[in-house]
């Protein structure tokens, strides 16, 4: 399987999250993905959550990488998002109270993606997730699985 990998360095500044979202939208368009498609919306949201976690919880720069399948059957293969940071601490989903306004990032990633995980990478770690195009497309206009996360009401599409 052939893939196209693109990446960007993200500084340890919360303002970089918005830059990462804009960069992701631009990369999606250059790969022929409609920026308003459910897959694009899901990818941008997941990028936002993972980059926010890296910036807020490590206080160090990170690298965002998108891996797109290309060639035959590309539209049926998953898109992968990876964020590498300098912290060796594993990402731990927090279980927040329903009235909390933050702390649901990894729960959201788990709900929106088909697979996610992490592994040590050099002195830090790499958090990754994969989204199957048909999974994102099948949820347009519907609440994603997030209905099971207390306080999370997400509509995609």
Chimera marker file (.cmm) of the C-alpha trace (Angstrom):
<marker_set name="trace">
<marker id="1" x="0.000" y="0.000" z="0.000" r="1" g="1" b="0" radius="0.5"/>
<marker id="2" x="1.311" y="3.433" z="-0.929" r="1" g="1" b="0" radius="0.5"/>
<marker id="3" x="0.884" y="6.350" z="1.459" r="1" g="1" b="0" radius="0.5"/>
<marker id="4" x="1.499" y="10.058" z="1.494" r="1" g="1" b="0" radius="0.5"/>
<marker id="5" x="2.969" y="11.347" z="4.757" r="1" g="1" b="0" radius="0.5"/>
<marker id="6" x="2.969" y="15.022" z="5.655" r="1" g="1" b="0" radius="0.5"/>
<marker id="7" x="4.068" y="16.528" z="8.927" r="1" g="1" b="0" radius="0.5"/>
<marker id="8" x="4.436" y="19.818" z="10.742" r="1" g="1" b="0" radius="0.5"/>
<marker id="9" x="6.323" y="20.866" z="13.862" r="1" g="1" b="0" radius="0.5"/>
<marker id="10" x="4.108" y="22.350" z="16.552" r="1" g="1" b="0" radius="0.5"/>
<marker id="11" x="5.554" y="24.664" z="19.180" r="1" g="1" b="0" radius="0.5"/>
<marker id="12" x="4.641" y="24.483" z="22.864" r="1" g="1" b="0" radius="0.5"/>
<marker id="13" x="2.058" y="27.235" z="22.567" r="1" g="1" b="0" radius="0.5"/>
<marker id="14" x="-1.731" y="26.769" z="22.715" r="1" g="1" b="0" radius="0.5"/>
<marker id="15" x="-2.071" y="29.099" z="19.683" r="1" g="1" b="0" radius="0.5"/>
<marker id="16" x="-0.398" y="26.345" z="17.657" r="1" g="1" b="0" radius="0.5"/>
<marker id="17" x="-3.551" y="24.221" z="17.923" r="1" g="1" b="0" radius="0.5"/>
<marker id="18" x="-5.396" y="26.560" z="15.571" r="1" g="1" b="0" radius="0.5"/>
<marker id="19" x="-2.448" y="26.546" z="13.176" r="1" g="1" b="0" radius="0.5"/>
<marker id="20" x="-2.459" y="22.726" z="13.221" r="1" g="1" b="0" radius="0.5"/>
<marker id="21" x="-6.189" y="22.697" z="12.368" r="1" g="1" b="0" radius="0.5"/>
<marker id="22" x="-5.694" y="25.121" z="9.457" r="1" g="1" b="0" radius="0.5"/>
<marker id="23" x="-2.693" y="23.124" z="8.208" r="1" g="1" b="0" radius="0.5"/>
<marker id="24" x="-4.742" y="19.914" z="8.366" r="1" g="1" b="0" radius="0.5"/>
<marker id="25" x="-7.581" y="21.434" z="6.342" r="1" g="1" b="0" radius="0.5"/>
<marker id="26" x="-5.089" y="22.590" z="3.694" r="1" g="1" b="0" radius="0.5"/>
<marker id="27" x="-3.454" y="19.138" z="3.495" r="1" g="1" b="0" radius="0.5"/>
<marker id="28" x="-6.848" y="17.487" z="3.184" r="1" g="1" b="0" radius="0.5"/>
<marker id="29" x="-7.800" y="19.757" z="0.298" r="1" g="1" b="0" radius="0.5"/>
<marker id="30" x="-4.483" y="19.111" z="-1.453" r="1" g="1" b="0" radius="0.5"/>
<marker id="31" x="-5.196" y="15.360" z="-1.181" r="1" g="1" b="0" radius="0.5"/>
<marker id="32" x="-8.612" y="15.802" z="-2.774" r="1" g="1" b="0" radius="0.5"/>
<marker id="33" x="-10.672" y="15.485" z="0.410" r="1" g="1" b="0" radius="0.5"/>
<marker id="34" x="-13.658" y="17.826" z="0.565" r="1" g="1" b="0" radius="0.5"/>
<marker id="35" x="-13.002" y="20.076" z="3.610" r="1" g="1" b="0" radius="0.5"/>
<marker id="36" x="-16.694" y="19.864" z="4.554" r="1" g="1" b="0" radius="0.5"/>
<marker id="37" x="-16.890" y="16.064" z="4.289" r="1" g="1" b="0" radius="0.5"/>
<marker id="38" x="-17.478" y="14.099" z="7.499" r="1" g="1" b="0" radius="0.5"/>
<marker id="39" x="-13.985" y="12.567" z="7.238" r="1" g="1" b="0" radius="0.5"/>
<marker id="40" x="-12.381" y="16.023" z="7.086" r="1" g="1" b="0" radius="0.5"/>
<marker id="41" x="-14.433" y="17.340" z="10.012" r="1" g="1" b="0" radius="0.5"/>
<marker id="42" x="-13.538" y="14.297" z="12.106" r="1" g="1" b="0" radius="0.5"/>
<marker id="43" x="-9.841" y="14.515" z="11.230" r="1" g="1" b="0" radius="0.5"/>
<marker id="44" x="-9.659" y="18.205" z="12.106" r="1" g="1" b="0" radius="0.5"/>
<marker id="45" x="-11.349" y="17.597" z="15.452" r="1" g="1" b="0" radius="0.5"/>
<marker id="46" x="-9.061" y="14.675" z="16.296" r="1" g="1" b="0" radius="0.5"/>
<marker id="47" x="-5.978" y="16.694" z="15.302" r="1" g="1" b="0" radius="0.5"/>
<marker id="48" x="-7.188" y="19.501" z="17.553" r="1" g="1" b="0" radius="0.5"/>
<marker id="49" x="-7.586" y="17.170" z="20.532" r="1" g="1" b="0" radius="0.5"/>
<marker id="50" x="-4.259" y="15.357" z="20.101" r="1" g="1" b="0" radius="0.5"/>
<marker id="51" x="-2.246" y="18.529" z="19.502" r="1" g="1" b="0" radius="0.5"/>
<marker id="52" x="-3.939" y="20.212" z="22.456" r="1" g="1" b="0" radius="0.5"/>
<marker id="53" x="-2.981" y="17.274" z="24.683" r="1" g="1" b="0" radius="0.5"/>
<marker id="54" x="0.629" y="17.399" z="23.507" r="1" g="1" b="0" radius="0.5"/>
<marker id="55" x="0.945" y="21.167" z="23.955" r="1" g="1" b="0" radius="0.5"/>
<marker id="56" x="-0.908" y="21.459" z="27.262" r="1" g="1" b="0" radius="0.5"/>
<marker id="57" x="0.360" y="18.349" z="29.050" r="1" g="1" b="0" radius="0.5"/>
<marker id="58" x="4.006" y="18.272" z="27.943" r="1" g="1" b="0" radius="0.5"/>
<marker id="59" x="4.916" y="21.927" z="27.600" r="1" g="1" b="0" radius="0.5"/>
<marker id="60" x="7.282" y="20.978" z="24.780" r="1" g="1" b="0" radius="0.5"/>
<marker id="61" x="7.156" y="21.031" z="20.979" r="1" g="1" b="0" radius="0.5"/>
<marker id="62" x="5.483" y="18.177" z="19.114" r="1" g="1" b="0" radius="0.5"/>
<marker id="63" x="5.269" y="16.813" z="15.583" r="1" g="1" b="0" radius="0.5"/>
<marker id="64" x="1.922" y="16.253" z="13.882" r="1" g="1" b="0" radius="0.5"/>
<marker id="65" x="1.904" y="13.718" z="11.042" r="1" g="1" b="0" radius="0.5"/>
<marker id="66" x="-0.934" y="12.775" z="8.707" r="1" g="1" b="0" radius="0.5"/>
<marker id="67" x="-0.687" y="9.566" z="6.686" r="1" g="1" b="0" radius="0.5"/>
<marker id="68" x="-3.013" y="9.307" z="3.677" r="1" g="1" b="0" radius="0.5"/>
<marker id="69" x="-3.408" y="6.177" z="1.551" r="1" g="1" b="0" radius="0.5"/>
<marker id="70" x="-2.906" y="6.783" z="-2.166" r="1" g="1" b="0" radius="0.5"/>
<marker id="71" x="-3.457" y="4.735" z="-5.284" r="1" g="1" b="0" radius="0.5"/>
<marker id="72" x="-5.909" y="1.950" z="-5.864" r="1" g="1" b="0" radius="0.5"/>
<marker id="73" x="-8.533" y="1.525" z="-3.125" r="1" g="1" b="0" radius="0.5"/>
<marker id="74" x="-7.235" y="4.601" z="-1.266" r="1" g="1" b="0" radius="0.5"/>
<marker id="75" x="-10.782" y="5.737" z="-0.456" r="1" g="1" b="0" radius="0.5"/>
<marker id="76" x="-11.338" y="2.510" z="1.486" r="1" g="1" b="0" radius="0.5"/>
<marker id="77" x="-8.189" y="2.646" z="3.601" r="1" g="1" b="0" radius="0.5"/>
<marker id="78" x="-7.790" y="4.484" z="6.916" r="1" g="1" b="0" radius="0.5"/>
<marker id="79" x="-6.233" y="7.886" z="7.367" r="1" g="1" b="0" radius="0.5"/>
<marker id="80" x="-3.756" y="7.960" z="10.234" r="1" g="1" b="0" radius="0.5"/>
<marker id="81" x="-3.010" y="10.850" z="12.585" r="1" g="1" b="0" radius="0.5"/>
<marker id="82" x="0.116" y="10.794" z="14.761" r="1" g="1" b="0" radius="0.5"/>
<marker id="83" x="1.386" y="13.277" z="17.319" r="1" g="1" b="0" radius="0.5"/>
<marker id="84" x="4.867" y="12.746" z="18.749" r="1" g="1" b="0" radius="0.5"/>
<marker id="85" x="5.937" y="14.670" z="21.834" r="1" g="1" b="0" radius="0.5"/>
<marker id="86" x="8.840" y="14.700" z="24.289" r="1" g="1" b="0" radius="0.5"/>
<marker id="87" x="6.974" y="13.254" z="27.280" r="1" g="1" b="0" radius="0.5"/>
<marker id="88" x="7.370" y="9.600" z="28.179" r="1" g="1" b="0" radius="0.5"/>
<marker id="89" x="4.147" y="9.693" z="30.219" r="1" g="1" b="0" radius="0.5"/>
<marker id="90" x="1.360" y="7.555" z="28.693" r="1" g="1" b="0" radius="0.5"/>
<marker id="91" x="-1.823" y="9.298" z="27.623" r="1" g="1" b="0" radius="0.5"/>
<marker id="92" x="-4.550" y="8.492" z="30.112" r="1" g="1" b="0" radius="0.5"/>
<marker id="93" x="-8.210" y="9.174" z="29.402" r="1" g="1" b="0" radius="0.5"/>
<marker id="94" x="-9.763" y="11.063" z="32.296" r="1" g="1" b="0" radius="0.5"/>
<marker id="95" x="-13.282" y="10.443" z="33.456" r="1" g="1" b="0" radius="0.5"/>
<marker id="96" x="-14.712" y="13.855" z="34.147" r="1" g="1" b="0" radius="0.5"/>
<marker id="97" x="-17.939" y="14.949" z="35.724" r="1" g="1" b="0" radius="0.5"/>
<marker id="98" x="-20.709" y="15.892" z="33.331" r="1" g="1" b="0" radius="0.5"/>
<marker id="99" x="-20.500" y="19.600" z="34.160" r="1" g="1" b="0" radius="0.5"/>
<marker id="100" x="-16.735" y="19.802" z="33.532" r="1" g="1" b="0" radius="0.5"/>
<marker id="101" x="-15.708" y="21.953" z="30.558" r="1" g="1" b="0" radius="0.5"/>
<marker id="102" x="-12.542" y="20.072" z="29.674" r="1" g="1" b="0" radius="0.5"/>
<marker id="103" x="-10.768" y="16.759" z="30.225" r="1" g="1" b="0" radius="0.5"/>
<marker id="104" x="-12.534" y="14.701" z="27.558" r="1" g="1" b="0" radius="0.5"/>
<marker id="105" x="-9.961" y="14.853" z="24.756" r="1" g="1" b="0" radius="0.5"/>
<marker id="106" x="-8.932" y="11.205" z="24.701" r="1" g="1" b="0" radius="0.5"/>
<marker id="107" x="-12.500" y="10.030" z="25.256" r="1" g="1" b="0" radius="0.5"/>
<marker id="108" x="-13.453" y="12.078" z="22.226" r="1" g="1" b="0" radius="0.5"/>
<marker id="109" x="-10.596" y="10.577" z="20.198" r="1" g="1" b="0" radius="0.5"/>
<marker id="110" x="-11.729" y="7.109" z="21.223" r="1" g="1" b="0" radius="0.5"/>
<marker id="111" x="-15.309" y="7.861" z="20.166" r="1" g="1" b="0" radius="0.5"/>
<marker id="112" x="-14.416" y="9.420" z="16.823" r="1" g="1" b="0" radius="0.5"/>
<marker id="113" x="-11.776" y="6.994" z="15.599" r="1" g="1" b="0" radius="0.5"/>
<marker id="114" x="-11.724" y="3.341" z="14.676" r="1" g="1" b="0" radius="0.5"/>
<marker id="115" x="-8.476" y="2.675" z="16.531" r="1" g="1" b="0" radius="0.5"/>
<marker id="116" x="-6.089" y="4.647" z="18.681" r="1" g="1" b="0" radius="0.5"/>
<marker id="117" x="-3.094" y="3.977" z="20.840" r="1" g="1" b="0" radius="0.5"/>
<marker id="118" x="0.370" y="5.110" z="21.717" r="1" g="1" b="0" radius="0.5"/>
<marker id="119" x="3.901" y="3.792" z="21.944" r="1" g="1" b="0" radius="0.5"/>
<marker id="120" x="7.260" y="5.015" z="23.232" r="1" g="1" b="0" radius="0.5"/>
<marker id="121" x="9.194" y="6.967" z="20.612" r="1" g="1" b="0" radius="0.5"/>
<marker id="122" x="12.762" y="8.001" z="21.417" r="1" g="1" b="0" radius="0.5"/>
<marker id="123" x="12.682" y="9.914" z="24.691" r="1" g="1" b="0" radius="0.5"/>
<marker id="124" x="8.972" y="10.637" z="24.303" r="1" g="1" b="0" radius="0.5"/>
<marker id="125" x="5.899" y="8.978" z="22.852" r="1" g="1" b="0" radius="0.5"/>
<marker id="126" x="3.748" y="8.865" z="19.740" r="1" g="1" b="0" radius="0.5"/>
<marker id="127" x="-0.050" y="8.947" z="20.056" r="1" g="1" b="0" radius="0.5"/>
<marker id="128" x="-1.838" y="7.705" z="16.944" r="1" g="1" b="0" radius="0.5"/>
<marker id="129" x="-5.309" y="7.054" z="15.646" r="1" g="1" b="0" radius="0.5"/>
<marker id="130" x="-6.898" y="5.779" z="12.457" r="1" g="1" b="0" radius="0.5"/>
<marker id="131" x="-10.170" y="6.734" z="10.838" r="1" g="1" b="0" radius="0.5"/>
<marker id="132" x="-11.805" y="4.595" z="8.203" r="1" g="1" b="0" radius="0.5"/>
<marker id="133" x="-13.429" y="6.815" z="5.549" r="1" g="1" b="0" radius="0.5"/>
<marker id="134" x="-16.627" y="4.756" z="5.592" r="1" g="1" b="0" radius="0.5"/>
<marker id="135" x="-16.887" y="5.148" z="9.376" r="1" g="1" b="0" radius="0.5"/>
<marker id="136" x="-16.775" y="8.935" z="9.146" r="1" g="1" b="0" radius="0.5"/>
<marker id="137" x="-19.112" y="9.007" z="6.144" r="1" g="1" b="0" radius="0.5"/>
<marker id="138" x="-21.640" y="6.751" z="7.862" r="1" g="1" b="0" radius="0.5"/>
<marker id="139" x="-22.108" y="9.178" z="10.723" r="1" g="1" b="0" radius="0.5"/>
<marker id="140" x="-22.927" y="12.368" z="8.848" r="1" g="1" b="0" radius="0.5"/>
<marker id="141" x="-25.682" y="14.197" z="10.691" r="1" g="1" b="0" radius="0.5"/>
<marker id="142" x="-25.780" y="11.636" z="13.474" r="1" g="1" b="0" radius="0.5"/>
<marker id="143" x="-24.336" y="11.804" z="16.947" r="1" g="1" b="0" radius="0.5"/>
<marker id="144" x="-21.124" y="9.800" z="16.929" r="1" g="1" b="0" radius="0.5"/>
<marker id="145" x="-20.561" y="7.228" z="19.642" r="1" g="1" b="0" radius="0.5"/>
<marker id="146" x="-19.883" y="10.123" z="22.031" r="1" g="1" b="0" radius="0.5"/>
<marker id="147" x="-23.386" y="9.822" z="23.404" r="1" g="1" b="0" radius="0.5"/>
<marker id="148" x="-21.888" y="7.370" z="25.916" r="1" g="1" b="0" radius="0.5"/>
<marker id="149" x="-19.462" y="9.997" z="27.231" r="1" g="1" b="0" radius="0.5"/>
<marker id="150" x="-21.069" y="12.003" z="30.040" r="1" g="1" b="0" radius="0.5"/>
<marker id="151" x="-21.571" y="15.621" z="29.019" r="1" g="1" b="0" radius="0.5"/>
<marker id="152" x="-20.484" y="15.015" z="25.419" r="1" g="1" b="0" radius="0.5"/>
<marker id="153" x="-23.025" y="15.826" z="22.752" r="1" g="1" b="0" radius="0.5"/>
<marker id="154" x="-21.322" y="15.895" z="19.379" r="1" g="1" b="0" radius="0.5"/>
<marker id="155" x="-22.933" y="16.182" z="16.010" r="1" g="1" b="0" radius="0.5"/>
<marker id="156" x="-20.815" y="15.636" z="12.911" r="1" g="1" b="0" radius="0.5"/>
<marker id="157" x="-21.981" y="16.712" z="9.483" r="1" g="1" b="0" radius="0.5"/>
<link id1="1" id2="2" r="1" g="1" b="0" radius="0.2"/>
<link id1="2" id2="3" r="1" g="1" b="0" radius="0.2"/>
<link id1="3" id2="4" r="1" g="1" b="0" radius="0.2"/>
<link id1="4" id2="5" r="1" g="1" b="0" radius="0.2"/>
<link id1="5" id2="6" r="1" g="1" b="0" radius="0.2"/>
<link id1="6" id2="7" r="1" g="1" b="0" radius="0.2"/>
<link id1="7" id2="8" r="1" g="1" b="0" radius="0.2"/>
<link id1="8" id2="9" r="1" g="1" b="0" radius="0.2"/>
<link id1="9" id2="10" r="1" g="1" b="0" radius="0.2"/>
<link id1="10" id2="11" r="1" g="1" b="0" radius="0.2"/>
<link id1="11" id2="12" r="1" g="1" b="0" radius="0.2"/>
<link id1="12" id2="13" r="1" g="1" b="0" radius="0.2"/>
<link id1="13" id2="14" r="1" g="1" b="0" radius="0.2"/>
<link id1="14" id2="15" r="1" g="1" b="0" radius="0.2"/>
<link id1="15" id2="16" r="1" g="1" b="0" radius="0.2"/>
<link id1="16" id2="17" r="1" g="1" b="0" radius="0.2"/>
<link id1="17" id2="18" r="1" g="1" b="0" radius="0.2"/>
<link id1="18" id2="19" r="1" g="1" b="0" radius="0.2"/>
<link id1="19" id2="20" r="1" g="1" b="0" radius="0.2"/>
<link id1="20" id2="21" r="1" g="1" b="0" radius="0.2"/>
<link id1="21" id2="22" r="1" g="1" b="0" radius="0.2"/>
<link id1="22" id2="23" r="1" g="1" b="0" radius="0.2"/>
<link id1="23" id2="24" r="1" g="1" b="0" radius="0.2"/>
<link id1="24" id2="25" r="1" g="1" b="0" radius="0.2"/>
<link id1="25" id2="26" r="1" g="1" b="0" radius="0.2"/>
<link id1="26" id2="27" r="1" g="1" b="0" radius="0.2"/>
<link id1="27" id2="28" r="1" g="1" b="0" radius="0.2"/>
<link id1="28" id2="29" r="1" g="1" b="0" radius="0.2"/>
<link id1="29" id2="30" r="1" g="1" b="0" radius="0.2"/>
<link id1="30" id2="31" r="1" g="1" b="0" radius="0.2"/>
<link id1="31" id2="32" r="1" g="1" b="0" radius="0.2"/>
<link id1="32" id2="33" r="1" g="1" b="0" radius="0.2"/>
<link id1="33" id2="34" r="1" g="1" b="0" radius="0.2"/>
<link id1="34" id2="35" r="1" g="1" b="0" radius="0.2"/>
<link id1="35" id2="36" r="1" g="1" b="0" radius="0.2"/>
<link id1="36" id2="37" r="1" g="1" b="0" radius="0.2"/>
<link id1="37" id2="38" r="1" g="1" b="0" radius="0.2"/>
<link id1="38" id2="39" r="1" g="1" b="0" radius="0.2"/>
<link id1="39" id2="40" r="1" g="1" b="0" radius="0.2"/>
<link id1="40" id2="41" r="1" g="1" b="0" radius="0.2"/>
<link id1="41" id2="42" r="1" g="1" b="0" radius="0.2"/>
<link id1="42" id2="43" r="1" g="1" b="0" radius="0.2"/>
<link id1="43" id2="44" r="1" g="1" b="0" radius="0.2"/>
<link id1="44" id2="45" r="1" g="1" b="0" radius="0.2"/>
<link id1="45" id2="46" r="1" g="1" b="0" radius="0.2"/>
<link id1="46" id2="47" r="1" g="1" b="0" radius="0.2"/>
<link id1="47" id2="48" r="1" g="1" b="0" radius="0.2"/>
<link id1="48" id2="49" r="1" g="1" b="0" radius="0.2"/>
<link id1="49" id2="50" r="1" g="1" b="0" radius="0.2"/>
<link id1="50" id2="51" r="1" g="1" b="0" radius="0.2"/>
<link id1="51" id2="52" r="1" g="1" b="0" radius="0.2"/>
<link id1="52" id2="53" r="1" g="1" b="0" radius="0.2"/>
<link id1="53" id2="54" r="1" g="1" b="0" radius="0.2"/>
<link id1="54" id2="55" r="1" g="1" b="0" radius="0.2"/>
<link id1="55" id2="56" r="1" g="1" b="0" radius="0.2"/>
<link id1="56" id2="57" r="1" g="1" b="0" radius="0.2"/>
<link id1="57" id2="58" r="1" g="1" b="0" radius="0.2"/>
<link id1="58" id2="59" r="1" g="1" b="0" radius="0.2"/>
<link id1="59" id2="60" r="1" g="1" b="0" radius="0.2"/>
<link id1="60" id2="61" r="1" g="1" b="0" radius="0.2"/>
<link id1="61" id2="62" r="1" g="1" b="0" radius="0.2"/>
<link id1="62" id2="63" r="1" g="1" b="0" radius="0.2"/>
<link id1="63" id2="64" r="1" g="1" b="0" radius="0.2"/>
<link id1="64" id2="65" r="1" g="1" b="0" radius="0.2"/>
<link id1="65" id2="66" r="1" g="1" b="0" radius="0.2"/>
<link id1="66" id2="67" r="1" g="1" b="0" radius="0.2"/>
<link id1="67" id2="68" r="1" g="1" b="0" radius="0.2"/>
<link id1="68" id2="69" r="1" g="1" b="0" radius="0.2"/>
<link id1="69" id2="70" r="1" g="1" b="0" radius="0.2"/>
<link id1="70" id2="71" r="1" g="1" b="0" radius="0.2"/>
<link id1="71" id2="72" r="1" g="1" b="0" radius="0.2"/>
<link id1="72" id2="73" r="1" g="1" b="0" radius="0.2"/>
<link id1="73" id2="74" r="1" g="1" b="0" radius="0.2"/>
<link id1="74" id2="75" r="1" g="1" b="0" radius="0.2"/>
<link id1="75" id2="76" r="1" g="1" b="0" radius="0.2"/>
<link id1="76" id2="77" r="1" g="1" b="0" radius="0.2"/>
<link id1="77" id2="78" r="1" g="1" b="0" radius="0.2"/>
<link id1="78" id2="79" r="1" g="1" b="0" radius="0.2"/>
<link id1="79" id2="80" r="1" g="1" b="0" radius="0.2"/>
<link id1="80" id2="81" r="1" g="1" b="0" radius="0.2"/>
<link id1="81" id2="82" r="1" g="1" b="0" radius="0.2"/>
<link id1="82" id2="83" r="1" g="1" b="0" radius="0.2"/>
<link id1="83" id2="84" r="1" g="1" b="0" radius="0.2"/>
<link id1="84" id2="85" r="1" g="1" b="0" radius="0.2"/>
<link id1="85" id2="86" r="1" g="1" b="0" radius="0.2"/>
<link id1="86" id2="87" r="1" g="1" b="0" radius="0.2"/>
<link id1="87" id2="88" r="1" g="1" b="0" radius="0.2"/>
<link id1="88" id2="89" r="1" g="1" b="0" radius="0.2"/>
<link id1="89" id2="90" r="1" g="1" b="0" radius="0.2"/>
<link id1="90" id2="91" r="1" g="1" b="0" radius="0.2"/>
<link id1="91" id2="92" r="1" g="1" b="0" radius="0.2"/>
<link id1="92" id2="93" r="1" g="1" b="0" radius="0.2"/>
<link id1="93" id2="94" r="1" g="1" b="0" radius="0.2"/>
<link id1="94" id2="95" r="1" g="1" b="0" radius="0.2"/>
<link id1="95" id2="96" r="1" g="1" b="0" radius="0.2"/>
<link id1="96" id2="97" r="1" g="1" b="0" radius="0.2"/>
<link id1="97" id2="98" r="1" g="1" b="0" radius="0.2"/>
<link id1="98" id2="99" r="1" g="1" b="0" radius="0.2"/>
<link id1="99" id2="100" r="1" g="1" b="0" radius="0.2"/>
<link id1="100" id2="101" r="1" g="1" b="0" radius="0.2"/>
<link id1="101" id2="102" r="1" g="1" b="0" radius="0.2"/>
<link id1="102" id2="103" r="1" g="1" b="0" radius="0.2"/>
<link id1="103" id2="104" r="1" g="1" b="0" radius="0.2"/>
<link id1="104" id2="105" r="1" g="1" b="0" radius="0.2"/>
<link id1="105" id2="106" r="1" g="1" b="0" radius="0.2"/>
<link id1="106" id2="107" r="1" g="1" b="0" radius="0.2"/>
<link id1="107" id2="108" r="1" g="1" b="0" radius="0.2"/>
<link id1="108" id2="109" r="1" g="1" b="0" radius="0.2"/>
<link id1="109" id2="110" r="1" g="1" b="0" radius="0.2"/>
<link id1="110" id2="111" r="1" g="1" b="0" radius="0.2"/>
<link id1="111" id2="112" r="1" g="1" b="0" radius="0.2"/>
<link id1="112" id2="113" r="1" g="1" b="0" radius="0.2"/>
<link id1="113" id2="114" r="1" g="1" b="0" radius="0.2"/>
<link id1="114" id2="115" r="1" g="1" b="0" radius="0.2"/>
<link id1="115" id2="116" r="1" g="1" b="0" radius="0.2"/>
<link id1="116" id2="117" r="1" g="1" b="0" radius="0.2"/>
<link id1="117" id2="118" r="1" g="1" b="0" radius="0.2"/>
<link id1="118" id2="119" r="1" g="1" b="0" radius="0.2"/>
<link id1="119" id2="120" r="1" g="1" b="0" radius="0.2"/>
<link id1="120" id2="121" r="1" g="1" b="0" radius="0.2"/>
<link id1="121" id2="122" r="1" g="1" b="0" radius="0.2"/>
<link id1="122" id2="123" r="1" g="1" b="0" radius="0.2"/>
<link id1="123" id2="124" r="1" g="1" b="0" radius="0.2"/>
<link id1="124" id2="125" r="1" g="1" b="0" radius="0.2"/>
<link id1="125" id2="126" r="1" g="1" b="0" radius="0.2"/>
<link id1="126" id2="127" r="1" g="1" b="0" radius="0.2"/>
<link id1="127" id2="128" r="1" g="1" b="0" radius="0.2"/>
<link id1="128" id2="129" r="1" g="1" b="0" radius="0.2"/>
<link id1="129" id2="130" r="1" g="1" b="0" radius="0.2"/>
<link id1="130" id2="131" r="1" g="1" b="0" radius="0.2"/>
<link id1="131" id2="132" r="1" g="1" b="0" radius="0.2"/>
<link id1="132" id2="133" r="1" g="1" b="0" radius="0.2"/>
<link id1="133" id2="134" r="1" g="1" b="0" radius="0.2"/>
<link id1="134" id2="135" r="1" g="1" b="0" radius="0.2"/>
<link id1="135" id2="136" r="1" g="1" b="0" radius="0.2"/>
<link id1="136" id2="137" r="1" g="1" b="0" radius="0.2"/>
<link id1="137" id2="138" r="1" g="1" b="0" radius="0.2"/>
<link id1="138" id2="139" r="1" g="1" b="0" radius="0.2"/>
<link id1="139" id2="140" r="1" g="1" b="0" radius="0.2"/>
<link id1="140" id2="141" r="1" g="1" b="0" radius="0.2"/>
<link id1="141" id2="142" r="1" g="1" b="0" radius="0.2"/>
<link id1="142" id2="143" r="1" g="1" b="0" radius="0.2"/>
<link id1="143" id2="144" r="1" g="1" b="0" radius="0.2"/>
<link id1="144" id2="145" r="1" g="1" b="0" radius="0.2"/>
<link id1="145" id2="146" r="1" g="1" b="0" radius="0.2"/>
<link id1="146" id2="147" r="1" g="1" b="0" radius="0.2"/>
<link id1="147" id2="148" r="1" g="1" b="0" radius="0.2"/>
<link id1="148" id2="149" r="1" g="1" b="0" radius="0.2"/>
<link id1="149" id2="150" r="1" g="1" b="0" radius="0.2"/>
<link id1="150" id2="151" r="1" g="1" b="0" radius="0.2"/>
<link id1="151" id2="152" r="1" g="1" b="0" radius="0.2"/>
<link id1="152" id2="153" r="1" g="1" b="0" radius="0.2"/>
<link id1="153" id2="154" r="1" g="1" b="0" radius="0.2"/>
<link id1="154" id2="155" r="1" g="1" b="0" radius="0.2"/>
<link id1="155" id2="156" r="1" g="1" b="0" radius="0.2"/>
<link id1="156" id2="157" r="1" g="1" b="0" radius="0.2"/>
</marker_set>
